[in-house]
Amino acid sequence: MSFDFATPIDRRQHPSQKWHRYAPDVLPLWVADMDFVSPPAIVEALEARVAHGVFGYGTTPDSLREALCRWSATHYDWSIAPEWQVWLPGVVPALHLACRLLTAPGEGVLTVTPIYPPFLKVAEQHGRLAQTVALSEPAASGEPWRLEREALEAAITPETRLLLWCHPHNPTGRVWSVGELALLAELAERHDLTIVSDELHCDLILDDAPHRPLAALFPDLAARIVTLWAPSKTFNVAGLGCACAVIPDPALRERWRAAMRGAMPDVNVLGMLAAEVAYTDGEPWRQALLAVLRDNRRRLFAAVEGWPGVRATPPEATYLAWLDLREAGLGAAPQQRLLEEARVALSDGADFGWPGFVRVNFGTPASVLDAALERLDGVLGGRT
């Protein structure tokens, strides 16, 4: 079966955060939103559902729960139960819910930077203490970002109650080692922390490595771990608003359900259908997507090698690359300079807690990526 990942789609014909934030002459490689048509099986199922014509309040079907159970067992070697699943409108709402539920005003919410920007806003929006710890950055291009024990232990205080974790990591693309995950588990138990593990990009591992859910590795810590999954990034259905919190511990799960009541809307009925089809019939499309993303990663990093002063490590997962432009001669705001001079929109590293960096979304047809890289090369390639 073949899928079309090459034909550019005119996304300006419908309202789009990615394509309407900037002027029409700008190529947007910023927000984590791919430019590929979703799997045909999802599109066909949605067309059939829309033809029904009634979109009232829905319920989570048993078939969706069973589909996710099969997907977890097949892809992660983790046998989850249908009742562990709490479906909700999105991962970001789940982060806010976790903050309100699992911490009290003035208590600490810890996260590791650089990090997806909503992680950095959760604590302050709810009157909690925002705490961060920096990853150890690579000494040279190609080396991995690392989680260091000393830095993490130093960041944990008596006020710390919640760790917001991203696995695989956005924006660096790290697939965390078992040793790094074991460190998290050890410190969570010793310091009485709960971990919310955002594993949104776990089906987008580009290298030959399996995804290891944190909760699967450490089942004895079930009362301390909430796992967040969604088909949104992998199958390009983010606008349909559907995610799942996997909570093995019954007491924690009931507290989570109680906190949700009245605090957030029901899950989108079309989103639940898309999720079920993704987890039932989406694997051939996902495999084809991974091949395209690997090739796009190659294209991007072939260009990066020719940009003086730019350092980067190819991501092990996701369609996002994290570039260090602090020595590229673009000043303190490289994202803005590239927007103005190259007419390419990238995500500003300052929003992730690391000024001087940019995040590049290479989840787009090769022709669009090549056009953007040519523009960037015109600015970055000639600098010393």
C-alpha positions as CSV (number, residue, x, y, z in Angstrom):
1,M,0.0,0.0,0.0
2,S,1.4,3.4,-1.0
3,F,0.6,6.8,0.6
4,D,1.2,10.3,-0.7
5,F,3.5,12.3,1.5
6,A,4.9,14.3,-1.4
7,T,2.1,16.5,-2.7
8,P,1.9,19.8,-0.9
9,I,-1.5,20.6,0.6
10,D,-2.9,24.2,0.5
11,R,-3.6,24.6,4.2
12,R,-4.4,28.3,3.9
13,Q,-7.9,27.5,2.6
14,H,-9.0,26.7,6.1
15,P,-8.1,28.5,9.4
16,S,-4.7,27.1,10.5
17,Q,-2.5,28.3,13.4
18,K,0.6,27.1,11.6
19,W,-0.2,28.7,8.2
20,H,-2.0,31.9,9.2
21,R,0.2,33.2,12.0
22,Y,2.7,34.7,9.6
23,A,2.5,36.5,6.3
24,P,1.7,34.5,3.1
25,D,5.3,34.6,1.9
26,V,6.6,32.9,5.0
27,L,7.2,29.2,5.1
28,P,6.1,27.9,8.5
29,L,8.2,25.2,10.2
30,W,7.3,26.0,13.7
31,V,4.3,24.5,15.6
32,A,4.2,20.7,16.0
33,D,1.6,20.2,13.2
34,M,2.5,18.1,10.2
35,D,1.5,19.0,6.6
36,F,0.5,15.5,5.6
37,V,-3.0,14.2,4.9
38,S,-4.1,11.9,7.7
39,P,-4.3,8.1,7.0
40,P,-7.0,7.3,4.4
41,A,-8.6,4.9,6.8
42,I,-9.2,7.8,9.3
43,V,-10.5,10.2,6.5
44,E,-12.9,7.5,5.2
45,A,-14.2,6.7,8.7
46,L,-14.7,10.4,9.5
47,E,-16.6,10.9,6.2
48,A,-18.9,8.1,7.0
49,R,-19.5,9.4,10.5
50,V,-20.2,13.0,9.3
51,A,-22.7,11.6,6.8
52,H,-24.7,10.4,9.8
53,G,-25.4,14.1,10.5
54,V,-25.9,14.0,14.3
55,F,-23.1,15.1,16.6
56,G,-24.5,14.9,20.1
57,Y,-22.7,14.0,23.3
58,G,-20.8,10.8,23.0
59,T,-19.4,8.1,25.2
60,T,-16.0,6.4,25.0
61,P,-16.7,3.1,23.1
62,D,-15.4,-0.2,24.4
63,S,-13.9,-0.7,21.0
64,L,-11.6,2.3,21.4
65,R,-10.4,1.1,24.8
66,E,-9.7,-2.3,23.4
67,A,-7.9,-0.9,20.4
68,L,-5.5,1.1,22.7
69,C,-4.9,-2.1,24.8
70,R,-3.9,-4.0,21.7
71,W,-1.7,-1.1,20.5
72,S,0.1,-0.9,23.8
73,A,0.7,-4.6,24.0
74,T,2.0,-4.8,20.4
75,H,4.1,-1.6,20.4
76,Y,5.3,-1.2,23.9
77,D,5.0,-4.7,25.4
78,W,2.8,-3.2,28.1
79,S,-0.5,-5.0,28.9
80,I,-2.9,-2.3,30.1
81,A,-6.5,-2.8,31.1
82,P,-9.5,-1.0,29.5
83,E,-10.5,0.5,32.9
84,W,-7.1,2.2,33.3
85,Q,-8.0,4.6,30.5
86,V,-9.4,8.0,31.1
87,W,-10.1,9.8,27.8
88,L,-10.0,13.6,27.8
89,P,-9.8,16.5,25.3
90,G,-6.1,16.9,25.2
91,V,-2.7,16.5,26.8
92,V,-2.3,20.2,27.7
93,P,-5.6,20.2,29.7
94,A,-4.3,17.0,31.4
95,L,-1.2,18.9,32.6
96,H,-3.4,21.6,34.2
97,L,-5.7,19.1,35.7
98,A,-2.7,17.2,37.2
99,C,-1.3,20.4,38.7
100,R,-4.6,21.3,40.4
101,L,-5.2,17.7,41.5
102,L,-1.8,16.6,42.7
103,T,-0.4,19.8,44.2
104,A,-1.6,22.5,46.6
105,P,-1.0,26.2,46.3
106,G,2.6,27.0,47.0
107,E,3.9,23.5,46.3
108,G,6.4,22.8,43.6
109,V,5.9,21.6,40.0
110,L,9.2,20.5,38.5
111,T,10.0,20.2,34.8
112,V,13.2,19.7,32.8
113,T,14.3,22.3,30.2
114,P,14.3,22.9,27.4
115,I,10.7,21.8,27.2
116,Y,7.5,22.2,25.3
117,P,6.3,25.7,26.4
118,P,3.0,24.7,28.1
119,F,5.0,22.8,30.7
120,L,6.5,26.1,31.8
121,K,3.2,27.8,32.3
122,V,1.3,25.3,34.3
123,A,2.6,26.0,37.8
124,E,2.3,29.8,37.7
125,Q,-1.2,29.7,36.3
126,H,-2.4,27.7,39.3
127,G,-0.5,29.5,42.1
128,R,2.2,26.8,42.4
129,L,5.9,27.1,42.6
130,A,7.5,26.7,39.2
131,Q,10.7,24.7,39.4
132,T,13.1,23.8,36.5
133,V,16.2,21.8,36.0
134,A,18.3,22.1,32.8
135,L,19.4,19.1,30.8
136,S,23.1,18.7,30.2
137,E,23.7,20.1,26.7
138,P,25.9,18.3,24.2
139,A,29.5,19.3,24.2
140,A,29.5,19.0,20.4
141,S,27.1,18.5,17.5
142,G,25.8,14.9,17.3
143,E,26.2,14.2,21.0
144,P,23.0,13.6,23.1
145,W,21.3,15.8,25.6
146,R,21.4,14.2,29.0
147,L,19.6,14.1,32.3
148,E,22.1,14.4,35.1
149,R,21.5,13.0,38.6
150,E,23.3,15.8,40.4
151,A,21.3,18.6,38.7
152,L,17.9,16.8,39.2
153,E,18.5,16.0,42.8
154,A,19.6,19.6,43.5
155,A,16.4,20.9,41.9
156,I,14.1,18.8,44.1
157,T,13.1,20.7,47.3
158,P,10.8,19.9,50.2
159,E,8.1,21.8,48.3
160,T,8.4,19.6,45.1
161,R,5.3,17.4,44.7
162,L,4.9,16.9,40.9
163,L,7.3,16.2,38.0
164,L,6.1,16.9,34.5
165,W,8.1,14.6,32.2
166,C,8.3,14.4,28.4
167,H,9.2,11.0,26.9
168,P,10.3,11.0,24.1
169,H,11.5,14.6,24.7
170,N,10.2,17.7,23.0
171,P,12.2,19.6,21.7
172,T,15.5,17.7,21.7
173,G,14.1,14.4,20.4
174,R,15.8,12.3,23.0
175,V,14.6,8.8,23.6
176,W,15.5,8.4,27.3
177,S,17.6,5.5,28.4
178,V,16.4,2.9,30.9
179,G,19.0,4.3,33.3
180,E,17.6,7.8,33.0
181,L,14.1,6.5,33.6
182,A,15.3,4.5,36.5
183,L,16.7,7.7,38.0
184,L,13.3,9.3,37.8
185,A,11.6,6.4,39.4
186,E,14.1,6.3,42.3
187,L,13.9,10.0,43.0
188,A,10.1,10.0,42.8
189,E,9.9,7.3,45.4
190,R,12.5,8.8,47.7
191,H,11.0,12.3,47.5
192,D,7.3,11.3,47.4
193,L,6.7,12.8,43.9
194,T,4.0,12.0,41.3
195,I,5.2,11.9,37.7
196,V,3.0,12.9,34.8
197,S,4.7,11.4,31.8
198,D,3.7,13.0,28.5
199,E,4.4,10.3,25.9
200,L,2.8,12.0,23.0
201,H,5.6,11.4,20.6
202,C,6.2,7.8,21.5
203,D,5.0,6.4,18.2
204,L,7.5,8.6,16.3
205,I,10.8,7.0,17.2
206,L,13.0,7.3,14.2
207,D,15.9,5.1,15.2
208,D,15.8,1.4,16.0
209,A,14.6,1.5,19.6
210,P,11.3,0.5,21.2
211,H,9.3,2.9,23.3
212,R,9.5,2.0,27.0
213,P,6.6,3.6,29.0
214,L,7.8,4.8,32.3
215,A,4.9,3.1,34.1
216,A,5.5,-0.2,32.3
217,L,9.2,-0.2,33.5
218,F,8.2,0.5,37.1
219,P,4.8,-1.1,37.8
220,D,5.4,-0.9,41.6
221,L,5.2,2.9,41.2
222,A,1.7,2.8,39.6
223,A,0.3,5.1,42.3
224,R,2.9,7.7,41.3
225,I,2.6,7.7,37.5
226,V,0.1,9.1,35.0
227,T,0.8,8.3,31.4
228,L,-0.5,10.6,28.7
229,W,-1.0,9.3,25.2
230,A,-2.8,10.6,22.1
231,P,-2.9,9.9,18.3
232,S,-2.7,13.6,17.6
233,K,1.0,14.0,16.6
234,T,1.6,10.6,15.0
235,F,-1.6,10.6,12.8
236,N,-1.9,14.4,12.4
237,V,-5.3,14.7,14.1
238,A,-4.5,17.3,16.7
239,G,-7.4,19.4,15.8
240,L,-9.9,16.7,16.8
241,G,-9.1,17.0,20.5
242,C,-8.7,13.5,21.9
243,A,-6.1,12.1,24.4
244,C,-5.9,9.4,27.1
245,A,-4.6,9.3,30.6
246,V,-3.5,5.8,31.5
247,I,-3.8,5.4,35.3
248,P,-3.3,1.9,36.7
249,D,-3.8,2.8,40.3
250,P,-7.6,2.8,41.1
251,A,-7.5,5.4,43.8
252,L,-5.5,7.9,41.7
253,R,-7.7,7.1,38.7
254,E,-10.9,7.9,40.7
255,R,-9.4,11.2,42.0
256,W,-8.5,12.1,38.4
257,R,-12.0,11.3,37.1
258,A,-13.6,13.3,40.0
259,A,-11.4,16.3,39.2
260,M,-12.4,16.2,35.5
261,R,-16.1,16.4,36.2
262,G,-17.3,19.9,35.2
263,A,-13.7,21.1,34.7
264,M,-13.4,20.1,31.0
265,P,-15.7,19.2,28.1
266,D,-16.4,15.7,26.9
267,V,-14.0,14.2,24.3
268,N,-14.7,15.1,20.7
269,V,-16.8,12.3,19.1
270,L,-14.9,12.6,15.9
271,G,-11.6,12.5,17.8
272,M,-12.5,9.3,19.5
273,L,-13.4,7.7,16.1
274,A,-10.1,8.9,14.6
275,A,-8.2,7.5,17.6
276,E,-9.8,4.1,17.3
277,V,-9.1,3.9,13.5
278,A,-5.6,5.0,14.1
279,Y,-4.9,2.4,16.7
280,T,-6.7,-0.3,14.6
281,D,-5.7,0.4,11.0
282,G,-3.0,3.1,11.1
283,E,0.2,1.0,11.3
284,P,1.0,0.8,7.6
285,W,0.6,4.5,7.2
286,R,2.7,5.1,10.4
287,Q,5.5,3.0,9.0
288,A,5.4,4.9,5.7
289,L,5.5,8.2,7.6
290,L,8.5,7.2,9.6
291,A,10.4,6.5,6.4
292,V,9.5,10.0,5.1
293,L,10.6,11.6,8.4
294,R,13.9,9.8,8.4
295,D,14.6,11.1,4.9
296,N,13.5,14.6,5.9
297,R,15.8,14.4,9.0
298,R,18.6,13.5,6.6
299,R,17.9,16.5,4.4
300,L,17.8,18.9,7.3
301,F,21.0,17.7,8.9
302,A,22.8,17.7,5.5
303,A,22.0,21.4,5.4
304,V,22.9,22.0,9.0
305,E,26.4,20.7,8.4
306,G,27.0,23.6,6.0
307,W,25.9,26.3,8.5
308,P,28.8,27.8,10.4
309,G,28.3,28.2,14.1
310,V,25.1,26.0,14.2
311,R,25.2,23.0,16.5
312,A,22.6,20.3,16.6
313,T,22.0,16.6,17.4
314,P,19.7,14.6,15.1
315,P,16.5,13.7,17.0
316,E,16.0,10.1,17.9
317,A,12.2,10.7,17.8
318,T,9.6,13.2,16.6
319,Y,9.6,15.4,13.5
320,L,11.2,18.2,15.5
321,A,14.9,19.3,15.5
322,W,16.5,21.5,18.1
323,L,19.2,23.8,16.7
324,D,21.7,25.8,18.7
325,L,22.2,29.2,17.0
326,R,24.0,31.0,19.7
327,E,27.3,31.1,17.7
328,A,25.6,31.6,14.3
329,G,26.0,35.4,14.3
330,L,22.3,36.2,14.4
331,G,22.3,38.0,17.8
332,A,20.1,37.3,20.8
333,A,16.9,36.6,18.8
334,P,17.9,34.2,15.9
335,Q,14.3,33.1,15.3
336,Q,13.2,36.7,14.6
337,R,16.3,37.3,12.3
338,L,15.5,34.2,10.3
339,L,11.9,35.2,10.0
340,E,12.8,38.6,8.7
341,E,15.8,37.6,6.5
342,A,14.9,34.1,5.3
343,R,11.1,34.3,5.6
344,V,11.0,31.0,7.4
345,A,9.1,30.7,10.7
346,L,10.7,28.5,13.4
347,S,9.8,28.1,17.1
348,D,11.7,30.4,19.4
349,G,13.9,28.7,21.9
350,A,13.2,31.3,24.5
351,D,9.7,29.9,24.7
352,F,11.2,26.6,25.7
353,G,13.4,28.2,28.3
354,W,16.5,28.3,26.2
355,P,17.1,31.6,24.3
356,G,19.4,31.3,21.3
357,F,17.9,28.1,20.1
358,V,15.2,27.3,17.5
359,R,13.0,24.3,16.9
360,V,12.4,23.1,13.4
361,N,9.4,21.1,12.3
362,F,10.4,18.9,9.4
363,G,7.1,17.1,9.2
364,T,6.3,18.5,5.8
365,P,6.6,17.4,2.1
366,A,10.2,17.3,0.9
367,S,9.6,20.0,-1.6
368,V,8.4,22.4,1.1
369,L,11.3,21.5,3.4
370,D,13.9,21.9,0.6
371,A,12.5,25.4,-0.2
372,A,12.7,26.4,3.4
373,L,16.3,25.0,3.8
374,E,17.3,26.9,0.7
375,R,16.1,30.1,2.2
376,L,17.8,29.3,5.5
377,D,21.0,28.5,3.7
378,G,21.0,31.9,2.1
379,V,21.2,33.4,5.6
380,L,23.1,30.8,7.7
381,G,25.3,29.3,5.0
382,G,27.2,32.6,4.3
383,R,28.0,33.5,7.9
384,T,31.2,32.9,9.8
